[in-house]
Amino acid sequence: MEKSRPYVILSAAISIDGKIATRTRKSNLSSRKDLIRVHNLRKSVDAIIVGKNTIRVDDPLLTVRYVKGNNPIRVILDSKGGLSTKSNVIKTAKNIPTILVVSENAPRNIKKFTANGVQVIRCGKKKIDIKKLLKILGKKGIKKIVVEGGGTTNWYFFKEKLVDEIVVTITPYILGGSTAISLVEGVGFEKISNSFKLKKIEKIQNEIVLHYVS
């Protein structure tokens, strides 16, 4: 890991067949006990990163609720800056630090976000430059990040070799479907070369949590 960027943990719950959501985008796979584990992870990091589709589909708060602890800074990736101001992360941005990351080509009118307490970062010309973004976040004192997807966001982090640790909960479901969202989307790698080392295995009732490190 480069010292100039934060430590990155990719966290997700998947079905037995590797999906993080159904074809209708339902993604509530984790049990309550696993959610407690996820929120313990959230409180241990400085920031949480998700893509725009996660916000549009799930409209999450991305806060620490199942345990006591501080909320991480919420970082939303939306290259075109088209996120709705009615989303939960925008509506609560005055109380919980929130960063919206857009490309340099995104519309210049960002007052609708800043007026709601959102900090806007322009990073990358047409698409968001993830490597550059992590360096920017590092300069802001962010040392540890959890990435909670979705599949496209996960792909960009793997593509740029920016994932230091993977924490995946395998849940007891089969979702199927070619249009269901996989843990990692994108075009995929041509060769089988991205190997991680198994660090730990946990059993939570009917689920298994796998911990891998780079």
N, C-alpha and C positions, 0 to 999 in steps of 0.2 A: 504493500500500500504506500502511495506517495504521502509524504509527511505534510504536504501542502493541502491535503483534502481530508474531510471527515471520514471516519470509519462507517461503512455502509452495511446494514443488516437488511436482507430481504425477507419479509415475513408474509406468510400466506396460509390459508386453509384450502386444501384441495380434496376432491373426491378420489376414490380409489383409481379411477381412470384419468386422473391428472387435470380435472377441470376446476376452475375457481368460480364458475357461474353456469347456470343452465342456459339454454338457447333463448329463454325469455329474460335473461340477466338476473335471475334470482341467485343470491350468493350467501345466504345465511346458513353456512355449513357447520360452523363451530358450535360446540356445546357451551353451556354456561361456564364450565370449568376451564375450557380452553380460552374463552373470552377473558376470564380472569388472568390467565397466563399472558394473553396478548396485551392487556392493559398494564400488567406489571412491566412488560417490555417497553411499552410506550412511555411510562413514567421514568424509565431509566435512560432515555435518549434525549437529545437536545431538540431534534426536529423529526417530523414525519412527512414523507413525500408521497403524493398520489397524483394520478393523471386526471385530466378533465372529465373523462368518461366515468370514472368512479364517482365524481361529484354529481354529474348529471343523472346517473342511474340510481345510485344509492342515497345521495344527499346526506352523507354522514357528518357527524360533528368532529370526528377525529380527536376526541378528548379522552382523558382518563376518568372513567366513571365506575368501573367495577371494583376498583381499589382506591386507596388514598394516595395522592401524589400530584405532582405538578404536571400541567399539560405541556406537551412539546410544542414548539413553533410549527405551525401548519404551513407546508409548502405545496402549492398547487401548480402543476404544469399545464399551461394552456397557451400554446404558441400564438393563437389568433386573438386571445383575450376576449372570447365570446361567452365567458361564464356568466350565469344569471346572478344578479344581485340579490335574488330571492333565495339563493341556496344558503344552507345553514352555516357554512364556513364564512360566507360574506356577512351575513346578518349578525354573527357573533364576533366579528373581527375586532371590534373596539374593546372587547374584553379578553380575547385570546389572540396573541400575536399570530398574524397570518401574512404569508408572502405569496403573491401571484407572479409566476414567472411567464413572461411572454417573449416572443421573438422581436427583433428590431423592425420587422415588417408589420407588426400588429398595429391597429389603429391608434392614433395618438391620443384619442379621447379616453383617458383612464380616470378621469375625475370621479366617475361613478363608483370606482373601487376605492380610491384614496379617501373619498368622502365618508366611506364606511369603515375607515381605519386600516385598510389593506395597504401593505407596502408592495409596490410593483417593481420588479426587476426585469430589464430587457437583456436577453442573453442569447446570442446566436442570430444570424440574419433571417433565414426563412424558417428554420427549425431551432428548437432550444438546444443549445450546446451544453450537454450534461456535464462534461468535464470542467468547462469554464464555470458552470453554476456551482459545482462543489467547491471550487477554489474560492468563489465569492462567499459562499456560506461559511467556509472555514475562516475567512477573514472576519466574519461576524461573530466568531467565538463558538461556532457550532462544531463540536468534536465527534458526535455520534448521531447517526441518522438511521431511521427505520423506513424502508420503502414498502408500501402496502399496495402497490400496483395501480391499476390492473395489468393485464397481459401485455399490452403494448409498452407501457412504462417499464415493466420488468425487462422486456426485450432490449430496450435501449441501454439499460444499466448493464446487462450481461454482454451486449455487443461491444460496449466500450471497456469491458473488463473492470468494472467499478464495484463489483459485489465482493465484500470481504467475508460475509457470513450469510448462510441461508438457514432460516427456521421455518420448517413446513410441517403443518399438521395434516396427517392423512385421516380423513373422516370416512365413516362407513357407508358412503353413498356411491352409486353409479349414476352418472348424469347422461353420458353419451351425447351424440349429435355432432355433426361436423361444424355447426355454427355456435356450439357452446364454447365459452371462453376458456382457453388453456392457461396454465400458469405462466407460460411465456409464449407470446404471439410473434408478430413480425415475420420476416422472411425465413428466419432460422439459419443455423450454421450449416456449411457444406460438409464439414468434417467433424468427427466425434473427438473433440480435443479439450473441451471445457470441463475439466475434472475438479471436483471438490473432495475434501477429506471428511469422512464421517467422524464427528467429534463426540456426539452423545445421542442416545435414544431414550425417550420418555414414553411411558404409557399412561394415558389419562382415560380411565374407564374404557370406552370403546374406540378411543382414538390413539394414534401414535404420533409423537412429535420427533421429527428428525432434525438434528443440528449438524450442519456442514460448515467447514471453513475452507478458505482458499489456500 
